Amino acid sequence: VQLQASGGGLVQAGGSLRLSCTVSGGTFSRYSVGWFRQAPGKERETVATISRSGSSTYYADSVKGRFAILRDNDKKTAFLQMNNLKFEDTAVYYCAARSAILTAPLGTTKEDYNYWGQGTLVTVSS
């Protein structure tokens, strides 16, 4: 399974970005997907995760109400819509996938995910 994240860039505080994560080499609908981020000098942290069907989602408290995680199983792509960006959202963002049975609990930590893509840098200027 290979994941390709894209959509990062430089944006002013208060602006928006939409990240995309395209998955290949597997049946996309069999994987839950997560977005994670790592700022310089900090550990990688969970941003948001979404179940196989998209019916369940999880958000870190720091992004609730500002970010939305979505998926399109037909296009084998997951998205992270980021609105009202803040300086502290600056980080390298990674998408990851987890093979799970349909009834499995939604993974919310990076340890739950075993397939990772390369990161995409998001820089928010204050």
C-alpha positions in Angstrom: 0.0 0.0 0.0 1.4 3.4 -1.0 0.1 6.8 0.1 0.8 10.1 -1.5 0.0 13.3 0.4 -0.2 16.6 -1.4 -1.7 20.1 -1.0 0.6 21.7 1.5 2.0 25.2 1.1 2.3 28.6 2.6 -0.8 30.4 3.8 -1.6 33.3 6.0 -3.2 32.9 9.4 -7.0 32.7 9.0 -6.6 31.1 5.5 -7.5 27.6 4.3 -5.8 24.7 2.7 -7.1 21.3 1.5 -4.7 18.3 1.8 -5.2 15.2 -0.3 -4.0 11.6 0.3 -4.2 9.2 -2.6 -3.8 5.5 -1.8 -2.7 2.9 -4.3 -1.8 -0.8 -4.1 -4.7 -1.8 -2.0 -8.5 -1.7 -1.7 -8.9 1.8 -0.3 -12.3 1.0 1.3 -10.7 -1.6 3.6 -8.5 1.0 5.3 -9.2 3.6 7.9 -7.2 6.7 7.3 -5.6 9.3 9.5 -3.8 12.6 9.2 -1.0 13.4 11.6 1.5 16.3 11.9 4.9 16.9 13.2 6.2 20.4 14.0 10.0 21.0 14.4 11.2 19.6 17.7 7.9 18.0 18.6 6.5 14.5 18.4 4.2 13.4 15.7 0.6 13.9 16.8 -2.8 12.9 15.6 -4.9 15.5 13.7 -7.9 13.5 12.5 -8.9 10.0 11.6 -11.8 8.5 9.6 -13.2 5.1 9.4 -13.5 2.9 6.4 -16.9 4.0 5.4 -16.5 7.6 6.6 -19.2 7.3 9.2 -16.9 7.8 12.1 -14.3 10.5 12.6 -12.0 11.7 15.3 -10.4 15.1 15.8 -7.7 16.4 18.1 -9.1 19.1 20.4 -6.8 21.6 18.8 -8.4 21.3 15.4 -12.1 20.7 16.3 -14.4 23.1 14.5 -11.6 24.2 12.1 -10.6 21.0 10.2 -12.6 18.3 8.5 -11.5 14.9 7.4 -13.3 13.4 4.4 -12.8 10.5 2.1 -14.0 9.5 -1.4 -13.7 5.7 -1.7 -14.4 5.7 -5.4 -11.4 8.0 -6.0 -9.3 6.3 -3.3 -8.5 9.6 -1.8 -8.8 11.1 1.7 -8.9 14.8 2.4 -8.1 17.2 5.2 -9.9 20.5 4.8 -8.2 23.0 7.0 -9.9 26.3 7.8 -9.0 29.3 10.0 -5.4 28.2 10.1 -3.2 29.3 12.9 0.5 29.8 13.2 0.6 26.7 15.5 -0.8 24.6 12.7 2.6 24.9 11.0 4.0 21.3 10.6 4.7 18.5 8.2 1.4 16.7 7.6 1.4 13.0 7.0 -1.4 10.7 6.0 -1.5 7.1 7.1 -3.7 4.0 6.6 -4.7 1.1 8.8 -6.1 -2.2 7.6 -9.1 -2.9 9.8 -12.2 -5.0 9.9 -15.4 -3.1 9.4 -16.4 -3.3 13.1 -13.0 -2.3 14.5 -12.7 0.7 16.7 -11.5 3.8 15.0 -7.7 4.2 15.5 -6.8 7.5 17.0 -3.1 7.2 17.6 -0.1 7.0 15.3 0.7 3.6 16.7 -2.6 2.3 15.3 -1.5 3.0 11.7 1.0 0.9 9.7 1.1 2.4 6.3 2.5 5.9 5.9 3.0 8.4 3.1 5.6 11.1 2.8 4.7 14.4 4.4 3.6 17.6 2.9 4.6 20.9 4.6 2.1 23.4 5.8 3.4 26.8 6.8 1.1 29.3 8.3 2.4 32.9 8.5 1.2 35.0 11.4 
